[in-house]
Amino acid sequence: MNIYLRALTIIATIAAIAGAGAFISTKRATGAAEAQSSVVIAFVDSEEILEAFPQAVRVNMELSELRKKSEESLREQITAKFGTGDIAALPASSQIEVQQMVEKADEDYQKEMERLRQQKWTPVVDAVNSVIQQVGVEFKAQVVLEREVVLHGGIDLTDEVIKKLPK
Protein backbone atom coordinates (compact mmCIF):
# COMPACT_ATOMS: atom_id res chain seq x y z
CA MET A 1 0.00 0.00 0.00
CA ASN A 2 1.14 3.46 -0.70
CA ILE A 3 3.05 4.71 2.36
CA TYR A 4 1.18 8.00 2.41
CA LEU A 5 -2.19 6.23 2.35
CA ARG A 6 -1.03 3.94 5.17
CA ALA A 7 0.00 6.98 7.24
CA LEU A 8 -3.34 8.63 6.50
CA THR A 9 -5.15 5.43 7.53
CA ILE A 10 -3.21 5.20 10.78
CA ILE A 11 -3.94 8.85 11.59
CA ALA A 12 -7.64 8.35 10.81
CA THR A 13 -7.68 5.21 12.94
CA ILE A 14 -6.13 7.00 15.90
CA ALA A 15 -8.62 9.85 15.53
CA ALA A 16 -11.49 7.37 15.30
CA ILE A 17 -10.34 5.50 18.39
CA ALA A 18 -9.95 8.76 20.30
CA GLY A 19 -13.43 9.82 19.19
CA ALA A 20 -14.87 6.44 20.15
CA GLY A 21 -13.18 6.71 23.52
CA ALA A 22 -14.85 10.05 24.11
CA PHE A 23 -18.18 8.58 22.98
CA ILE A 24 -17.82 5.56 25.22
CA SER A 25 -16.67 7.71 28.15
CA THR A 26 -19.77 9.87 27.74
CA LYS A 27 -21.96 6.80 27.61
CA ARG A 28 -20.26 5.28 30.65
CA ALA A 29 -21.30 8.27 32.66
CA THR A 30 -24.93 7.33 31.98
CA GLY A 31 -24.50 3.56 32.26
CA ALA A 32 -21.92 0.95 31.23
CA ALA A 33 -24.48 -1.51 29.88
CA GLU A 34 -25.93 1.13 27.55
CA ALA A 35 -22.45 1.95 26.18
CA GLN A 36 -21.68 -1.63 25.27
CA SER A 37 -24.93 -2.17 23.42
CA SER A 38 -24.92 1.11 21.48
CA VAL A 39 -21.40 1.23 20.02
CA VAL A 40 -21.06 -0.40 16.61
CA ILE A 41 -17.49 -0.89 15.43
CA ALA A 42 -16.73 -1.75 11.83
CA PHE A 43 -13.57 -2.16 9.77
CA VAL A 44 -12.35 -2.06 6.19
CA ASP A 45 -9.34 -3.38 4.33
CA SER A 46 -8.07 -0.26 2.54
CA GLU A 47 -5.56 -2.23 0.50
CA GLU A 48 -8.28 -4.52 -0.88
CA ILE A 49 -10.52 -1.52 -1.57
CA LEU A 50 -7.79 0.32 -3.49
CA GLU A 51 -6.94 -2.79 -5.52
CA ALA A 52 -10.60 -2.97 -6.56
CA PHE A 53 -10.93 0.74 -7.36
CA PRO A 54 -9.96 1.34 -11.03
CA GLN A 55 -9.13 5.01 -10.41
CA ALA A 56 -6.64 4.02 -7.66
CA VAL A 57 -5.09 1.35 -9.88
CA ARG A 58 -4.59 3.92 -12.67
CA VAL A 59 -2.99 6.45 -10.33
CA ASN A 60 -0.66 3.82 -8.87
CA MET A 61 0.37 2.80 -12.39
CA GLU A 62 1.08 6.44 -13.28
CA LEU A 63 3.20 6.89 -10.16
CA SER A 64 5.13 3.69 -10.94
CA GLU A 65 5.71 4.88 -14.50
CA LEU A 66 7.05 8.18 -13.21
CA ARG A 67 9.59 6.29 -11.09
CA LYS A 68 10.68 4.15 -14.04
CA LYS A 69 11.01 7.17 -16.33
CA SER A 70 12.99 9.06 -13.72
CA GLU A 71 15.44 6.19 -13.24
CA GLU A 72 15.73 5.64 -17.00
CA SER A 73 16.41 9.33 -17.60
CA LEU A 74 19.11 9.37 -14.93
CA ARG A 75 20.81 6.30 -16.44
CA GLU A 76 20.78 7.95 -19.86
CA GLN A 77 22.25 11.20 -18.47
CA ILE A 78 25.04 9.33 -16.68
CA THR A 79 25.87 7.24 -19.76
CA ALA A 80 25.82 10.31 -22.03
CA LYS A 81 28.09 12.29 -19.72
CA PHE A 82 30.59 9.57 -18.76
CA GLY A 83 30.32 7.14 -21.67
CA THR A 84 29.37 4.25 -19.37
CA GLY A 85 26.70 3.20 -16.93
CA ASP A 86 29.24 1.32 -14.81
CA ILE A 87 29.64 3.82 -11.98
CA ALA A 88 32.14 1.65 -10.09
CA ALA A 89 34.55 1.89 -13.04
CA LEU A 90 34.59 5.70 -12.92
CA PRO A 91 37.28 7.70 -11.11
CA ALA A 92 36.37 9.00 -7.64
CA SER A 93 35.77 12.57 -8.84
CA SER A 94 33.29 11.30 -11.46
CA GLN A 95 31.59 9.10 -8.87
CA ILE A 96 31.06 12.18 -6.71
CA GLU A 97 29.55 13.97 -9.70
CA VAL A 98 27.29 10.97 -10.36
CA GLN A 99 26.19 11.05 -6.71
CA GLN A 100 25.27 14.72 -7.11
CA MET A 101 23.31 13.87 -10.26
CA VAL A 102 21.47 11.13 -8.36
CA GLU A 103 20.63 13.49 -5.50
CA LYS A 104 19.34 16.14 -7.93
CA ALA A 105 17.28 13.57 -9.85
CA ASP A 106 15.84 12.25 -6.59
CA GLU A 107 14.93 15.77 -5.46
CA ASP A 108 13.19 16.44 -8.80
CA TYR A 109 11.41 13.08 -8.59
CA GLN A 110 10.18 13.77 -5.03
CA LYS A 111 8.80 17.18 -6.08
CA GLU A 112 6.97 15.67 -9.04
CA MET A 113 5.63 12.80 -6.90
CA GLU A 114 4.28 15.26 -4.34
CA ARG A 115 2.62 17.29 -7.10
CA LEU A 116 1.02 14.17 -8.58
CA ARG A 117 -0.07 12.93 -5.15
CA GLN A 118 -1.86 16.19 -4.52
CA GLN A 119 -3.35 16.31 -8.00
CA LYS A 120 -4.29 12.65 -8.50
CA TRP A 121 -4.05 10.65 -5.28
CA THR A 122 -5.94 13.05 -3.01
CA PRO A 123 -9.18 12.74 -5.04
CA VAL A 124 -8.87 8.92 -4.88
CA VAL A 125 -8.45 8.96 -1.10
CA ASP A 126 -11.31 11.45 -0.74
CA ALA A 127 -13.61 9.26 -2.88
CA VAL A 128 -12.75 6.11 -0.90
CA ASN A 129 -13.16 7.88 2.45
CA SER A 130 -16.50 9.28 1.35
CA VAL A 131 -17.80 5.81 0.44
CA ILE A 132 -16.42 4.34 3.69
CA GLN A 133 -18.23 7.05 5.65
CA GLN A 134 -21.46 6.49 3.69
CA VAL A 135 -21.38 2.72 4.25
CA GLY A 136 -20.46 3.22 7.90
CA VAL A 137 -23.52 5.42 8.39
CA GLU A 138 -25.73 2.86 6.61
CA PHE A 139 -24.50 0.18 9.02
CA LYS A 140 -24.87 2.58 11.98
CA ALA A 141 -21.16 2.25 12.84
CA GLN A 142 -19.81 4.86 15.21
CA VAL A 143 -16.26 3.78 14.41
CA VAL A 144 -14.71 2.38 11.21
CA LEU A 145 -11.16 1.09 11.64
CA GLU A 146 -8.53 -0.36 9.35
CA ARG A 147 -8.67 -4.17 9.33
CA GLU A 148 -5.06 -4.53 10.48
CA VAL A 149 -5.80 -2.86 13.83
CA VAL A 150 -8.76 -5.13 14.63
CA LEU A 151 -7.89 -8.23 16.59
CA HIS A 152 -11.39 -9.57 17.10
CA GLY A 153 -14.97 -8.63 16.32
CA GLY A 154 -16.43 -5.77 14.37
CA ILE A 155 -18.33 -5.67 11.11
CA ASP A 156 -16.32 -6.00 7.88
CA LEU A 157 -17.56 -3.30 5.48
CA THR A 158 -14.91 -3.91 2.79
CA ASP A 159 -17.17 -5.66 0.25
CA GLU A 160 -19.96 -3.12 0.73
CA VAL A 161 -17.51 -0.25 0.15
CA ILE A 162 -16.15 -1.91 -2.99
CA LYS A 163 -19.69 -2.33 -4.37
CA LYS A 164 -20.40 1.39 -3.92
CA LEU A 165 -17.16 2.77 -5.36
CA PRO A 166 -17.51 4.84 -8.52
CA LYS A 167 -16.70 2.82 -11.62
N, C-alpha and C positions, 0 to 999 in steps of 0.2 A: 504494500500500500504506500502511496505517496507519503513521505515523511511529514509534509505540512498538513495533510489531511489527518494523519494519525495524531499529530500534536493538537489540531483543532478538536478532534474527537475526545482526546483526553481532557482538554480544557472544558469542553461541554459536559463531559461526564462528571468532572469535579463540581462544576456549577450545579448540575442536576442533583447530585448527591447532597450538596450543601443546601439547596432549595428543599429537597425532600426532608432533610434533617430539620429544617425550620418548620416545615409542614407537620411532621410527626411530633416535634416538640410542642407545637401549638395544640395539636390534638391530644397529646398526653396530659396537658393541663386540664382537659375536659373529661378524660377517661381513656385509659390504656386499651381497653377492649375495643372501643370505637376506632382508635387509630389503626389497629391491626386490620380491621375489617374494611376500612375505607381507602387504604393506600393500594393502588394498583401499579405494579412495577413491570415494565416491559423492556425488551432489548432488541437490538438489530445487529446484523453483521454488515458493517459498512463496506468491507472488502467485497463481499458477495454482491451487495447492492451495486457498487461501482462497476463490477465486472459485468453486470446485467444491464447497465445503463449505457446505451450506444453513444451518447454525447460524452460520457466520461472516457469510454474506450478511445474515441477519436482524439480527445485532448491528450490522453496519455501517449497515444501514438505520435502525435505532433511533438510532444516534449521529448520523446525518445529520438525522433528524427533530428531535432535540433541538436541533441547531444552528439549524435553520429556525425552530422555535418560539421559541427564545431571541431571535433577530433580530426576529421578528415582534412579540413582546411588547415589546421595546425600542422599536420604531417606534411602536407603539400608545401607550406611555407618553409618548414625546416629543410625539406629536401631541396627546394629551389635555392635557398640561401647557402646551404652547406654542401650540396651535391650528394648527400646521403641521408638516409633516415636512421642510420646506425649511430645513435648519440654517443654510445660508449667508445666508438672509434675516433671521436672528435677530440681535439686538444682541450685542455681544461678551460681556457678562455672562451672557446666556442660553446662548451657545455654550460658555462655560466650564462652566456647569451641565450642559449636554448631555454634554460630555466626561466629567464626573464620573459621570453616569448610565451612559455607555458603559463606563467603567472598572469600575463596580460590577457591571453586567450581565455583563461579561467575567469578572470574578472569580467570580461565582456560577456562570456557565457552566462555567468550568474546574473548580470544585469538583464539580459534578454529573457532568462528564465523567470525572473521576478516580474517582468513586464507581462509575459505570457500567462503567468499564474493569475495575475490580477485581471487580465483581460479575458482569459478563457476558463481558468479553473474555478474562480470565484462564482461565476454563474452556475456551474455544475454543482458545487457544494451547496449553494443557496437553494437550488431546485431540489436536491436530495433532502436537505434539512426541512424544507417546506412540506414535502410529502411525508417525511417521518413525523413531523408535528401533526399533520392532518390525520394520519393513521393512528397516532397516539391518542388524539382527541376522540376519534371514533371508538377506540377500545377503552376509553375512559381511564387512560394511564396517566398518573400524576408524574411519573418518572419514566424516561426511556434511556436506557444505558447501552453502551457498546457490549456486544456479546462477550468479549474477552475479559470483562471485569465482573461478569456474573458467574458465580460458582454454582448456584443452585436456585431453581425456581424462576419465576417471571414468565411473561408471555412473549414468545418469539414473533415479532412483527415483520421480519425480513421479507417473507414471501408476499405479504400484503403490500409492503412498500414497493417491491419490485413490480407488482401488478399495476400500481397506480403511477409509476414513473412516466413522464412524457416519452413518446416514441420518437 
